[in-house]
């Protein structure tokens, strides 16, 4: 996908260089200085570049920007922007401040190295004024570099850097166009932008959750992550080396059953880790993009999404939006960030559907390969009971209905503790589905108040009324 008014990298750089109302600095660490190099190659860079710097040595970098625990991190990026922008304005404010929009661009990156097979990724950002003399704003993003060679990764990083700077300077009033423009002259096979955040007085009206959702919707990344306090985060910031429990659903609205599912799964995970381990179990509520698109023809309803996110975050839950329809893809995503146990929480009806062959048509090994990938890295399925009707029988994992040919596979999974049965403390509510609760809210049936997740402010349900 490319932005409206698609332009080459050279075209973008030349437009910036020929506009004498913008002037700034470039600080790049870890993958050459490819962003600023684009400004030098095109010509007329004196109109844009006040300074460029690359502090590769850790001692030199610490001396300039201060010490940090992780050099490729949001923390280091912000320190770089703080330092460079302060120097820029201190030295040039009096001379050019009346008619110049100052900016500082920075990145800190781990690119492919000699005999290095680790994760290639980086943080980049820009601090800028939207008008001369005004307060500054930040745009920060995290990128995964997918090219197989260092040189190709450097090239991709330079293009993305130009796209960020150009979008920040010219597309500030058009979020959709800004997001699309980040991939100009790039492909999803080269880079993945999995976090985007706007900060500052000129971006006060921007909901960063919608920004990150747009990254998923428009194909820049398969996932977007929001912490329990509503902040946009890069997944590693939440999941790095931590045990995880994830519940997939639509959460329209979150219910008492949802909360009990999480409680039961968390108890099972704590038992697996061992009593007294003290390890924090990260709970995640995951909404698939298919779920969001299914609710509305023509695209995602952003207001609906924000309302769901508000409810989940009011309950203190992390929210993940993903394009992972298949469970083995979700498992691989979490395993990228942690080597600790992962519990994927499913209701019995959904668990039974996992034995349908159509989920695995793209895999050469079919259903066996799919389950093999799913359970590869300390992943277990936590299966929660269900009921079809009030007062009806409670169906548990022991009564799972799968094709006869798959029964031995299910028995193998249970014997080897790949799947585990959960209990329920709200069996009398199991037959109520989220769609039933939503209908009650819309119909003014007060029973919904006994079915939704407790401790949620009533105003969060106003969108249904």
N, C-alpha and C positions, 0 to 999 in steps of 0.2 A: 504493500500500500504506500502511495506517495501523497504528498500534500497537494491541495489545490494551488495552482501557480508554481508547480514543481520547477526547481531550478538546479543546475549543476552546482557542485561544491565551489567551483571557480567563480560562477556567477554570484553566489552568495557572498563569498569573501570580497570580491571586487566591489560590490555594493556597499559593504561595511567600510572598506578602506577608503572609498571616495566620499564617505559621509563624515565631514569634519566635526559633527556634533557628538561623536562617540569616541572615547579614548580610554584605554585600559591596559592591564597587565596580564601576563600568562605565567602560571607556575604549574609545571607538569613533572610528575615523578613516576617512573616505572615502565614506560613504554615509549621512550623517545620524547620528542617535542613535536609530535606530528600535527597537533592543532595549530600552534603558532607557525609551524613551517608552511602550512597552507596560505597563511597571510603573507609570508615572505615570498613564496613562489609566484604569487599573482602580481605582485608589485604594488606600489603606493602604500606599503605597510606603515610608513612613517605617520600616516594619518590616523592610524589605529593603535599601534603597539608602542606603549610607553616603556615597557620592560618585559623581557622573558627570562625565566630562570628554571633550572632543574637541579634540585639538591638530592642526588642519588645516595650519597654516603649517609649512613644513619646518624653519625655524629654531627655532620654538617646540618642535616635536616632537623635534628633535635635542637641544635643551637639556634636555628632560625625560627622554628615553629613550636618548640617545646617538646618535652617527652610525651610518649603515648604508648599504650599497651600493644596496639595493633596499628601498623603503618598504613595498611590498606583498609581504611575504616571511615565511617562518617565523621567520627571525632577528629581524625587527622585532616580531613577535607575542610571542616569548619575552621580549624586552627589556621590552615593555609589561607583561607579567605579572609579571616580576621586580620592576619598580619599584612597580607598584600594590599588589601583595600585601605587599611589604615595608613600605610606608607604612601599609597597613591594620593589619597586626599590631603594628607599632611603636606606633601611636597608640591601639589599642583592646584589645590583648591583656590588659593589666592590668585593664581595666574590665569586659570581657565574655568573656574567653577561657575561663573555666571552664565556661560553658554555651552557647557559640555556635560554630557551624561557619562559619568565615570562608571567603569566596570572592572571587576577582577575575575578572571577565569582560572580555575584550578582543577587538577585531577591527580589522583594517587591510585596506581594500578599495579596489579600483578599480571604480567603478560607471560607468554610461553618463554621459558628460559632454557639454557643448556641442560639437558638431562632432567628437565622439570616436567612432570606430568600432573601437577596439582591443578586446582581450580583456578582458571584465568578470569579475573573479574576486576572491577574497579569502581571508584566513586568519582564523580565529576560534578562541578557546580559553577554557578556564576552569581556574583553579588553585583547588583547594578542599581542605578537610579533610573526611574522611568521619566523623570524630567530634571533638568539642571537645578541643583541646589536642594533637591528633595531628599528625604531619607532613603536609605538603601533597602533592597529586597534580595532574597536568596531564592534560587531554583536549584534543587539538589536532585541527583539521580544516581542509581546504581545500575551497572551494566555487567552482563556476563559476556565474555569474549569467546566465540565459538570456532573461529578459524584455527586450522591445524598448525600454522607457523607464526613465529614472532612477527615477521614482516607484515603478513596479512593482518594480524591483530593491531599492529601499529597504524596501518592505513585505515582500518575500520574505526579505531579510536579517534583519529584525526578528523574523519568525516563526521562522526557523531558529535564531536566537540564543536565543529563549525555549525552543525544543525542546531545544537543547543543555544549557542550564542546568537545566531540569526533569529531563531524563534523567540528568544527572550527580548531581543531588540525591536522586532517588527510584528510579532503575533501576540502581544500581551493581552489584547482584548478578545482573542478568539482561541479558547482552550482546545476545541476540536482540531483546528488547523495546526496549533502548536504541537499537539501530540502526534498527529500524522506526519508532520514535517521532521520529526526526530529520525524517521527511517528513510528520508530522502537519500538516494544513492547508496542504500544499504539493503540487505535482505535479512529475514528472520533466521537464515542459516549462518549469518555472520555475527549478529549481536542480539542480545535479549535485554531489554530495559525492564527490570522487574520492580523498580521503585521510583516514584516521582513525587517531589514535595515542593510546594510553594510557601514561602515565609516572608512576611513583611506587610507594612501598612497598605501598599497598593494591591496586595493579594488577600485582603481581609475577607472578601466575599467568596474566595475559592474554597471549596470543600475538597481536601486532598484525597478523601476516600473515592470521590467521583473521578478524580484524575487517575488514580491507580486502577479503578475499574475500567476506565477507557483504555488503559494499556492492554488489558486482557481482551476487551471487546474488539480492539483494532489489530490484535495479533502481534503486539510488541513483546508479550510475555504470556505464558500459560497461567500465571498466578499473580494475585495481589493480596497483600497481608496488612491487617490493621490490628494493633494491640488493643488490650482491654480498655485503655484510656482514650481510644479513638485516634491515636497517632498512626500515621503511615510508617511502616517499618519494612526493612529488607528481611526476608525469612530467617537468615542466619542469626539476626539479632534476637530472635525469639527461640529458635530451635537448637542452636549450636550445643551439641553434646548433652542434650536433655531428653528424658523420656517423654513421650507424647501420647495423648489420647485425642482422637479426632472423631467427631460426629458429623456425618453428612446429612443434609436436609434442606428444606426450603424455609422453615422457621417462620411460617405465616399463620399464626404467631408462634413464638417459642412457648412450650407448654410445660406443665408439671411433669408429664411423661419424659420430655426431653431432659429435664433437670435430673430426674431419677436415673435415666440412662447414663448420664455423665457420672453421677454418684457411684453407680454400680461398677462402671468401667474403671473409675479412679480407684475404687477399693480393690479391684482385681489387679490393677497395675501395681499398687502399693504392696500387695501380697507377693507379686512376682519379684519386685525389687528387694523384698525383705523388710520386715518391720524395723523401724529405727534407722533406715538408710539415710533419711533426711533429704533425699533427692527431690527436687521440685518437679512435679508432673505438669507439663504444659497442656492445657485443655484448649482445643481448637474447634470452632464451629465452622464447617465448610459448606459453602454454597456453590454449586456448579453453574457455569455460564449457561448451560442448557436449561437449567431451572429458571434462571432470570429471563431468558429469551422466550421460554414457553409461556410465561405469564402475559406477554404482550406482543402482538404482531408489529413488525416494523422496527424492532430494536428494544434496548433495555429501558425500563422505566426507572430513571435515576432516583426519583422521589421515593418510589417503592423500596428500592435498594437501601437508601439512606435510612428509611424508617426501620427496616429489618436490622441494619447495623446498629442503629441507636438502641433498639431493644436488647440486642445481644450484648452490647458493650455496657448497658445499664446493669446487666447481670454479671459484669466482670469477666466477660468471655472474649478471647481473641477470635477474630473473624478472618477466614481465608476464602477468597473467590478463586476458582480454578476452572480450567477447561478439561479436567481429567474425568471423562465419563467412565473410563476403565479403572478398576481398583488397583491394578498392578502399576499403572502410571502414577497414581497417588502415592503408593508405597515407595516407588523409586524417587519421587520428589522429596519426601521426608528423609529418606536414607542418605540423600546428598548432604544433609546438615547434621545428622546425629548417628552415633553408633550405639545408642541406648535403645531399649525396647520401645516399640510402637504398637499401640492398641487402636485398631480401626473398628469403630462401633457401628453395628448394623442391626436393624430389626430382622426378625425371622423371615418375613416375606421377601425382603431384599436379598438376604443371604441365599434363599432358595433360587432366586433368579440368577445368581452368580454361576450356576451350573448350566446355564443356557449357552449353547455353542456360539451364538451370534456375537457375543461380547469379544470373542477371540479370533474373529475371521482374519484380521490383519497379521496374525502371528503364524509362522510356519508350523510351530508345534502345537497350535490350537489351545484347547483348554488346559492341557498339562503344562505347556509353557507359560500360560497366563498365571496359573496358580503358583508355578515355580518362581516366577518373578515377584509375585505378591508376597510370598513368605520368605524371600531371600535374606532379609536383614532384620532378624529379631522382630518380625511383624506377626501379630496375632489378630484374628478376628474375634471380637467380643459380640456374641449374639444375644440380643434382648428378646424376651417373649412377646407374644401378640395375642389378641383376641378379636374375633370377628363381630361379636354382638354382645350387648349387655347380658351379663350372667352366663355367657357362653364359656366353653372350655378354653383354658389358657394353653396356647401352643408354645412349646419350648424347643430348644435345639434337638432334644431327644426324639421329637416327633417330626423333624424336618422332612419335607417331601421333595426328593430329588429323583431324576430318572434312574431306573433300575441299574443301568450300566455305570452310573456314577456313585452308587451306594458304597462300593469298596473304597473309592477315593475319599468319600466323606468319613468313613470309618478310619482310614489312615490318618486323616487330618486330626480327628478327635483323639486317637491313640497317642499321637505325637504332640498334642496340646497346641496345634496350630489354630484351632478354633475352640473357644470356651463359652460355655453357657452362663448367662447372667441371670440373676434373680430380679424381681420387681417388688417395690414397696408400694406401688399404686396400681395393683392389678384391677381394681374396680374402674380405672380410667383408661385401660388399654384399648378399648374399642372406640374411644373418641380420637379421631384423626385431626390434624391441624385444619383441614378444610371444613370439618364439622364445627370447630370452634369459631372459625371465621364467619361461617353462616350465622351462628348464634349472635355474634357481635353485630353483624349487618341487620339482623332481624330484631335486635333489641331484647334478645333472650338473656336474662341476667345469669344464667347458668355458666356462661363463659368465664365469669370471674373466679369460679372454683376450679377452672381447668387450665388457665394460663399460668405461666411461671410466676411464682410468688415474688413479692417485693419489687414489682415493676410499677412505676408511676402510671396512673390511669390515662394521662394525656398522650402516652405513646401509642395508645390504641385508637386515637381519634381518626386516623387515616382510614379505618375500616367503617367508621360511623357516618 
